[in-house]
Amino acid sequence: MSYRIEDIPLSEFDLSLSEMRVTNMERVLHIEKSMRLHGQLQMVIARVHENGFQMIDGFKRLYAAEDLMMETLQCRLLDIDLRQAKVLLLSYNHSAQTMELWEEAVVLKDLQKNHNLDQGRLAKLTGYSRSWVSRRLALIEKLDETVCGQIRMGTLTGSHARALIRLPRGKQSKLARAITTYGLSSRLSNKLIDAFLDADDALQQGYILAHPEQVLERKPNAPEDSYDPRLSGYGNDLTKSIVYVGQSVQILLSHLSDPCLGELSQTQKMIIRPCFEKVLSYIARLRETAV
């Protein structure tokens, strides 16, 4: 495969293949920090295209370079066609483990649809097994389009997608909304979907969608599910409320210890601050009325 190395102006890159990638701003910020300190350590990959230079690998480096107001990026230019470019898009990122499962599925689906390739030819062309190809195509074929849009924007991950395809298409967007609203991990998403699938009727499913946090925090033999005979009814209710608040505080503390806290912009901090001050006022009132 012939290639040459050139410094390409950022404005001359064709980013049409970025539609197959997920927007992940955390990774872009990480790369931006590295490039701010060390400059460009790794070349981007592109092919000569009629509209410029079609980028194959290095989208996040380009986004970071734009933020850093760089003028050019060092690029390895390949002499290949569009089909080969899409296969390389898959192989470069798979070997580096930087590609989401959903992104791999999108590339395979595009190759199947726009380049008339069946699963056998896709497996041979990409170098992966037919079952590997089949699992990824099944993922994208079973997903609701709304959910696909959320994955494309980075609000849901490939792991979330694997959990959501257990549901009928018509139910996926509702559960996806609960997952994004409460910032659920893939493990908790699976737990919520388990509860939804085990529900007896639509009424129970509606309750789960309205109160996912209660479903996820419910544990066998947990203090809030027990009754202490030494306490009055009011005393038991008070104990349950204290335990519930304690669990909520633990969730809040886990969020506050996340490294992402330091990456919040001043605007985001200004928006969040009133909510935090309200919680602090509740804590002050609790101190005053403590038993």
ABEGO torsion letter per residue (X at the ends): XBBBBBBBBAAABBAAAAAABBBBAAAAAAAAAAAAAAEBABBBBBBBBAAEBBBABGAAAAAAAAAAGBABBBBBBBBBBAAAAAAAAAAAAAAAGABBAAAAAAAAAAAAAAAGBBAAAAAAAAGBBAAAAAAAAAAAAABBAAAAAAAAAGABBAAAAAAAAABBAAAAAAAAAAAAAAGBBAAAAAAAAAAAAABABAAAAAAAAABAAAAAABBBGBAAABBBAABBAAAAAAAAAAAAAAAAAAAAAAAAABAAAAABBAAAAAAAAAAAAAAAAAAAAAAAABX
